[in-house]
Amino acid sequence: MNKLKKLSELDLVELVPNLREVLRNRDHFDIKSIASNKTLIQFNDQLLTYHPVWVKFLYRVREILLNFLKIPYAKNFEPVYKIVDRIDDFFWLGVISDSHLTAHLGVLKKKNSGFSATFYVFSIVHYHGQAGKFYFNLIRPFHHLVVHWMMTAAIKE
């Protein structure tokens, strides 16, 4: 995953100007890349439906943590992203929001020579107060782990 060209926030805004507003005042941004010959729809379908038992367990731990921290949250949370923007076979952006933070998950597909492409999966997080900052910094390592495995699942045939 690391050998592919990295994109910065500026690169993303250059490719998709609509992201400028979403990135404004963001509290967290990360981007990862992976190569595949899938279409954006195929990649996203696999990416967004990746829910193995261990990820479901992490969502249960999330509920316990939020209860312990007395942070209000949506009960029976399902990671379902509302589509904010998309460009056929090039770009997709979804958003999910709770009382403590708003998270955008995006995918940008850049074609390589031949049939393959590089998929850039990025997260943009806006904290809602100190609770969001505290919570996200606690779960940040798990965020990176989950996104990595989502991407790995997304390229499987």
Secondary structure in CASP SS format (residue, H / E / C, confidence):
PFRMAT SS
TARGET T0000
AUTHOR 0000-0000-0000
METHOD secondary structure of the structure
MODEL  1
M C 1.00
N C 1.00
K C 1.00
L C 1.00
K C 1.00
K C 1.00
L C 1.00
S C 1.00
E H 1.00
L H 1.00
D H 1.00
L H 1.00
V H 1.00
E H 1.00
L H 1.00
V C 1.00
P C 1.00
N C 1.00
L H 1.00
R H 1.00
E H 1.00
V H 1.00
L H 1.00
R C 1.00
N C 1.00
R C 1.00
D C 1.00
H E 1.00
F E 1.00
D E 1.00
I E 1.00
K E 1.00
S E 1.00
I E 1.00
A E 1.00
S E 1.00
N C 1.00
K C 1.00
T C 1.00
L H 1.00
I H 1.00
Q H 1.00
F H 1.00
N H 1.00
D H 1.00
Q H 1.00
L H 1.00
L H 1.00
T C 1.00
Y C 1.00
H C 1.00
P C 1.00
V H 1.00
W H 1.00
V H 1.00
K H 1.00
F H 1.00
L H 1.00
Y H 1.00
R H 1.00
V H 1.00
R H 1.00
E H 1.00
I H 1.00
L H 1.00
L H 1.00
N H 1.00
F H 1.00
L C 1.00
K C 1.00
I C 1.00
P C 1.00
Y C 1.00
A C 1.00
K C 1.00
N C 1.00
F C 1.00
E C 1.00
P C 1.00
V C 1.00
Y C 1.00
K E 1.00
I E 1.00
V E 1.00
D E 1.00
R E 1.00
I E 1.00
D C 1.00
D C 1.00
F C 1.00
F E 1.00
W E 1.00
L E 1.00
G E 1.00
V E 1.00
I E 1.00
S E 1.00
D C 1.00
S C 1.00
H C 1.00
L E 1.00
T E 1.00
A E 1.00
H E 1.00
L E 1.00
G E 1.00
V E 1.00
L E 1.00
K E 1.00
K E 1.00
K E 1.00
N C 1.00
S C 1.00
G C 1.00
F C 1.00
S C 1.00
A E 1.00
T E 1.00
F E 1.00
Y E 1.00
V E 1.00
F E 1.00
S E 1.00
I E 1.00
V E 1.00
H E 1.00
Y E 1.00
H C 1.00
G H 1.00
Q H 1.00
A H 1.00
G H 1.00
K H 1.00
F H 1.00
Y H 1.00
F H 1.00
N H 1.00
L H 1.00
I H 1.00
R H 1.00
P H 1.00
F H 1.00
H H 1.00
H H 1.00
L H 1.00
V H 1.00
V H 1.00
H H 1.00
W H 1.00
M H 1.00
M H 1.00
T H 1.00
A H 1.00
A H 1.00
I C 1.00
K C 1.00
E C 1.00
END
